[in-house]
Amino acid sequence: METRDGEVLHADLVVNASGRNSQFSRMFAELGPIRDTKERAEAGFVYYARHYRDSGNGLPEATRWPLIHQETVTAGTLPGDNGTWSLILVASSRDQDLRALREVDAWDRAIELFPEYAHWARHGEPLTGVQVMSAGQTRRRDLVADGLPVVTGLLAVGDAWATTNTTFGLGLSMSLVQGALLRDAIDTVDVVDHVKLGLAFAESLETTAAPYYRALADWDTHRLAEIDSVLKGERYESADPAWLVIRALDAAKMSHPDLVRALADVGSMLEPRRARPGQTRPHRPDHEPGRRRLPLSRPRTVPPRTAGRHRLTVRATTGSTPNWIRRPDAG
């Protein structure tokens, strides 16, 4: 391998961990057909985030779940270190009305419509205004094509192999899982047998990490279509059983300990992403009679006018400066 400075480095194996903007595909594209499953969607997600720090009152009260998906907006909380935390609002890039969330006043009014999270904004001292980020496209780069490695002696992990929706924060978990898979492959295959090692690692990725990639890519497709339907005043209908199950599980997760455990385990990559509708989860010892179960409050009931039950509308008086955020029926 030759560096930018002209230094030549020799190694039995090079691991590409250079992230979502990895240039390796471009660098050796002439070597063969690297299968790139980049999905060039017409729209994506836009993140509107603010960061806070403790102002002497300690950390805000923990939320029961870090994400809430409403009709056209997702709200989320992200605890940090050293007494800091973040709040995010996620919208479709097609939703032009919600671009006013770039303004602090509009963002503050919007977060108040999520009572589960609003206290996180009131509790501390703001560190930033509204920081805006457009999510990168879902992309997967395979180094095996037609049953053979496109290039030998090179393997990719983390975002260099596949990128997913950052809303769910699985990038680090995916990287750790792939690092463990690479370790196992090297333990079982001689590192100098480049073809066999590349195929073994690709197979382990396909059976362990790829199901998460596919599930999140499918979620993106459905979620954007759902938002588009709401913007048109329509109801989104899908016959995809996986989407119907995940939406039902998300809605009911706080109604039963087994449901919240199932969603948390899969969402944290503690359980393999292989379950299909109709399959049951394996028996867990902590569910035996007499064992303490996770203490949960009663199922949440959402009042008719709670955030998300109506579409958020941003109104502006002059230019792009928002004047208020209200629901269409709020008067």
WOGI-V520731 format. One record per backbone hydrogen bond with DSSP energy under -1.0 kcal/mol. NH is the residue of the N-H (numbers start at 0). CO is the residue of the C=O. Records with the same first field share a line. If there is no record, write none. Layout:
NH = CO, CO
This chain:
2 = 6
5 = 2
8 = 0
13 = 152
15 = 154
21 = 18
26 = 22
27 = 23
30 = 27
31 = 28
33 = 31
36 = 139
38 = 137
40 = 38
45 = 90
46 = 132
47 = 88
48 = 130
49 = 86
51 = 84
52 = 124
53 = 82
67 = 74
69 = 72
73 = 89
74 = 67
75 = 87
76 = 65
77 = 85
79 = 83
84 = 51
85 = 77
86 = 49
87 = 75
88 = 47
89 = 73
90 = 45
92 = 43
94 = 91
95 = 93
98 = 95
99 = 96
100 = 97
101 = 98
102 = 99
106 = 102
107 = 103
108 = 104
109 = 105
110 = 106
111 = 107
112 = 109
113 = 110
116 = 113
117 = 113
119 = 116
120 = 117
121 = 117
122 = 118
124 = 52
126 = 50
127 = 50
130 = 48
132 = 46
134 = 44
140 = 160
141 = 34
144 = 147
147 = 144
149 = 142
154 = 13
156 = 15
159 = 156
160 = 157
161 = 157
162 = 138
167 = 164
168 = 165
173 = 169
174 = 170
175 = 171
176 = 172
177 = 173
178 = 174
179 = 175
180 = 176
181 = 177
182 = 178
183 = 179
184 = 180
185 = 181
186 = 182
187 = 183
188 = 184
192 = 189
193 = 191
196 = 192
197 = 193
198 = 194
199 = 195
200 = 196
201 = 197
202 = 198
203 = 199
204 = 200
205 = 201
206 = 202
207 = 203
208 = 204
209 = 204
212 = 208
213 = 209
214 = 210
215 = 211
216 = 212
217 = 213
218 = 214
219 = 215
220 = 216
221 = 217
222 = 218
223 = 219
224 = 220
225 = 221
226 = 222
227 = 223
228 = 224
229 = 225
230 = 226
231 = 227
232 = 229
233 = 228
243 = 239
244 = 240
245 = 241
246 = 242
247 = 243
248 = 244
249 = 245
250 = 246
251 = 247
254 = 251
259 = 255
260 = 256
261 = 257
262 = 258
263 = 259
264 = 260
265 = 261
266 = 262
267 = 263
268 = 265
269 = 264
270 = 264
273 = 271
278 = 275
286 = 283
287 = 284
290 = 287
305 = 302
308 = 305
312 = 325
314 = 323
316 = 320
320 = 317
322 = 314
323 = 314
325 = 312
329 = 326
